[in-house]
Amino acid sequence: MDSYPPHLHVHIKPRTADVTSQQFVEALLGIRGGSQYPKEPPHIDLIDSKGLDEQRQKDLVTCIRDKAFELSSYLMLVALCEEAVEKLTIMNHPDGDCPLCLYPLVPEDGQNENFPFMKLMSCFHCFHSECIIRWWNWLHTEKETNASDSSSAIVRPIHYVDNQRDPHGAMGEDMGICPVCRKVFHSKDIEHVLCLVGSHSSQLAMLFGRKVFESNACCYSIEKGRVESQPK
């Protein structure tokens, strides 16, 4: 803030003890005081947000505006920011359906799956991990089998993305684009997806191996029973 009445933008995040994997929402608030501030509460706008649907966006702004009216005639900027953080912390959960399969992100029975859901750091869109794995694998299969159309695929060689870089300035071999909002993936998102794909493949291999073992054991048991039942 470099002027009075105050006119500032505030980047708000929920309390997660700095664990980014547990952050599903964030907001950029505009707070603009008039000539009668603080006698008259400042004007509050939601400039941008991630992970918040329309209803939660409205609830957040309404909550902060109500707090501003409550604190009329008092200096309130710190209190408004604290109120925004508290409200955003309450809202810090994925909501709605997976954009790929259209089923709820969180099962209604509340039971956890092996791969429940993942979040793209670039835009905070969430997907079932199984869905993003299948989408990613399908994407690369299409790219390999139809190289002539690779320039219009969602994952593209770096020169098709206007030389965009990740936040650390590193250039990746491929860049991904969110299937919902078309924002370019952060490099950490690609690493996360690839990690999920690798873990999923390992689990499938273990599951397949266990099923083969169980099948062989079953066949052995049946065959042993047949041998023992034969008359001597």
LINPECOR-V909028 format. One record per run of one state. SS is the DSSP state (2 for helix, 1 for strand, 0 for the rest). FROM is the first residue (numbers start at 1). LEN is the number of residues. Records with the same first field share a line. If there is no record, write none. Layout:
BEGIN
SS: FROM-LEN / FROM-LEN
END
This chain:
BEGIN
0: 1-6 / 14-6 / 23-3 / 33-10 / 51-3 / 71-6 / 91-6 / 98-6 / 105-13 / 120-6 / 128-1 / 146-1 / 153-3 / 162-12 / 176-1 / 178-6 / 185-2 / 230-3
1: 7-7 / 26-7 / 43-8 / 97-1 / 104-1 / 118-2 / 126-2 / 156-2 / 174-2 / 177-1 / 184-1
2: 20-3 / 54-17 / 77-14 / 129-17 / 147-6 / 158-4 / 187-43
END
